[in-house]
Structure formats: C-alpha cells, structure tokens
Amino acid sequence: MTVYLVGAGPGDPELLTVKATKALASADVLIHDRLADPRIYDLTPSHCVRIDVGKRAGESLQQEAINDLLVIHGRTDGNIVRLKGGDPYVFGRGAEEAQKLREHRIPFVVIPGISSCLAVPAAAGVPVTCRGIAASFTVVTGHRRVGDEQATNWEALAQVGGSIVVLMGVEERATIARRLLQGGLPPDTPVAAIRRGTHADQTVIRTRLDTLHATPLVAPVTLVIGTVAALDLSSEHWTNEVELQLTAG
Ligand SMILES: C[S@@+](CC[C@H](N)C(=O)[O-])C[C@H]1O[C@@H](n2cnc3c(N)ncnc32)[C@H](O)[C@@H]1O
C-alpha cells in the first residue's frame, strides 16, 4: 500500500508529469479536488474508486475529514492517489495531509506538480521574471484565516521589488491593492488577472493596481502584479512600452 500525494498541474491534462500519469494509471482509489480536469480521471483504471472531496463550505472541518479518509484508505492494500491542483505543497494543504499520514505511519510518496503560480502567468504570456524588468517574484496567498498572526505584510512586500503573484486573491483584492499602494507601489502598476489559466476557457484581464478593486473577477484567478503584467508574450502584437524596451534591450 502506498499513498501518492500527486500534483495535477494547473488544469490542462497535458501539463501532468510523467510520474503523475503513472501513479494515476496504477490507482485503486483516487481522492481528488474540484479543480482537476475530468479528463485526468480517465487516466485511472476502470476499477478505480473515485472520491470527490472538493472543498465547498466549512473548510477546516472538511480538511480533517479528508485527512481521516486518507488514513482509512491508506491502511488498505492498493495504491491511493490523492490528486491536488498544481503542486501539493503550494497552498494545497498537502503538508497537513503528509503529516497526518506520517503520524499514522502510512507510507506516502509526493509527486510534485506544475504550480499555477508559474504555469498560469506563462500561459497568459506573462513571464514572472524578466531580465531588466523583474529579478525576482514572490508568491503569496490573498486568503487568510481571521486572526492569523502570520498575515501578509503587504506594505513591506511593496518594497521588495520584482513581481508579486497572488493566489486566492479575488475576495481580498481591494485590501491587497490598497495596502500595496500604501506600501509605495505606483497606482499605474500593471496587473494581470488570469482565470482558469491553461484551460480551454482561460481568460486574461489587464488592469492597474488603482483599479483592481473595481475589476470584476470570479475565482479561480491568479493575479500578477508588477511591470511584467503589462507583457503579453503569447500575442503576436508587440504594442506596449515595456515590450518595446525589451526588444531594444
Ligand atoms: C488552494 S490554491 C492551490 C494552488 C495549487 N496547489 C497550485 O500549486 O497551483 C488555489 C488557487 O490557485 C490558483 N489557481 C489554481 N489553478 C488555477 C488556474 N487554472 N487558473 C488561475 N488560477 C488558478 C487560484 O488563485 C486558486 O484560487
């Protein structure tokens, strides 16, 4: 028996790793989240039992239930695949699941996945780093539990430089923008909001930090904040100033 904690990538099934595909092909039980593309499930054998644990309400309670489910199935014979969007250890609560399995001495293997924090901007033509424009990028969650003492210091983040990639930032976007502005980022800082990146229905909205609060967005969205967000390397049209600087440099 083995539990595989598998990253499913950002959505497009062709962005699964070879290891992930092999684990899916050997799965007796598949425990999956909501975001995964249904075509990924077809990679499992016909006898495989599929369990949808996509979080809807009462998140923390449900996470406990998922942990228990993993332990129950992990004690049986066979291969258990716990499929998670992107990479299991990037805001996916994979670490909690791994800890629980370890506590119960259930063997597990982590199969990293391509995280949306990299793949979604790239699919929209936005490079998170770019020589001469962004020498670093910071990945941060926009979602915080009430009273969380590790709440993000957005004002400090505004001073770091480089690109800021925000996952789960839709609900808090007004606060995030206000605090980054207070921290010193210019109002016209470009923002790219990419919804369902790498899926066939991917959409990209370009906006600015001072208008982000009024930009209509529906999750799941990856936000890229910084000069690189003005780029569109997926387009054949080289129109904006940043791109002109790039070609000149
Ligand atoms: C709970 S986090 C999980 C992140 C995941 N573990 C990863 O590495 O990509 C879910 C958030 O990731 C982002 N996300 C995941 N898939 C996405 C996609 N296809 N397009 C845009 N954003 C996505 C959204 O911000 C979404 O709210």
PDBQT file of the ligand as one rigid body, heavy atoms in Angstrom, charges set to zero:
ROOT
HETATM    1  C1  LIG A 301      -5.852  26.401  -2.967  1.00  0.00    +0.000 C 
HETATM    2  S1  LIG A 301      -4.816  27.195  -4.143  1.00  0.00    +0.000 S 
HETATM    3  C2  LIG A 301      -3.962  25.768  -4.705  1.00  0.00    +0.000 C 
HETATM    4  C3  LIG A 301      -2.748  26.094  -5.539  1.00  0.00    +0.000 C 
HETATM    5  C4  LIG A 301      -2.120  24.861  -6.153  1.00  0.00    +0.000 C 
HETATM    6  N1  LIG A 301      -1.634  23.951  -5.140  1.00  0.00    +0.000 N 
HETATM    7  C5  LIG A 301      -1.003  25.212  -7.122  1.00  0.00    +0.000 C 
HETATM    8  O1  LIG A 301       0.179  24.886  -6.852  1.00  0.00    +0.000 OA
HETATM    9  O2  LIG A 301      -1.299  25.776  -8.168  1.00  0.00    +0.000 OA
HETATM   10  C6  LIG A 301      -5.973  27.518  -5.433  1.00  0.00    +0.000 C 
HETATM   11  C7  LIG A 301      -5.676  28.813  -6.138  1.00  0.00    +0.000 C 
HETATM   12  O3  LIG A 301      -4.674  28.640  -7.137  1.00  0.00    +0.000 OA
HETATM   13  C8  LIG A 301      -4.939  29.473  -8.241  1.00  0.00    +0.000 C 
HETATM   14  N2  LIG A 301      -5.233  28.620  -9.407  1.00  0.00    +0.000 N 
HETATM   15  C9  LIG A 301      -5.214  27.294  -9.466  1.00  0.00    +0.000 A 
HETATM   16  N3  LIG A 301      -5.469  26.857 -10.720  1.00  0.00    +0.000 NA
HETATM   17  C10 LIG A 301      -5.660  27.967 -11.474  1.00  0.00    +0.000 A 
HETATM   18  C11 LIG A 301      -5.954  28.175 -12.842  1.00  0.00    +0.000 A 
HETATM   19  N4  LIG A 301      -6.078  27.169 -13.693  1.00  0.00    +0.000 N 
HETATM   20  N5  LIG A 301      -6.077  29.456 -13.274  1.00  0.00    +0.000 NA
HETATM   21  C12 LIG A 301      -5.929  30.502 -12.426  1.00  0.00    +0.000 A 
HETATM   22  N6  LIG A 301      -5.628  30.351 -11.117  1.00  0.00    +0.000 NA
HETATM   23  C13 LIG A 301      -5.504  29.097 -10.639  1.00  0.00    +0.000 A 
HETATM   24  C14 LIG A 301      -6.152  30.320  -7.869  1.00  0.00    +0.000 C 
HETATM   25  O4  LIG A 301      -5.680  31.500  -7.253  1.00  0.00    +0.000 OA
HETATM   26  C15 LIG A 301      -6.856  29.407  -6.894  1.00  0.00    +0.000 C 
HETATM   27  O5  LIG A 301      -7.716  30.137  -6.053  1.00  0.00    +0.000 OA
ENDROOT
TORSDOF 0
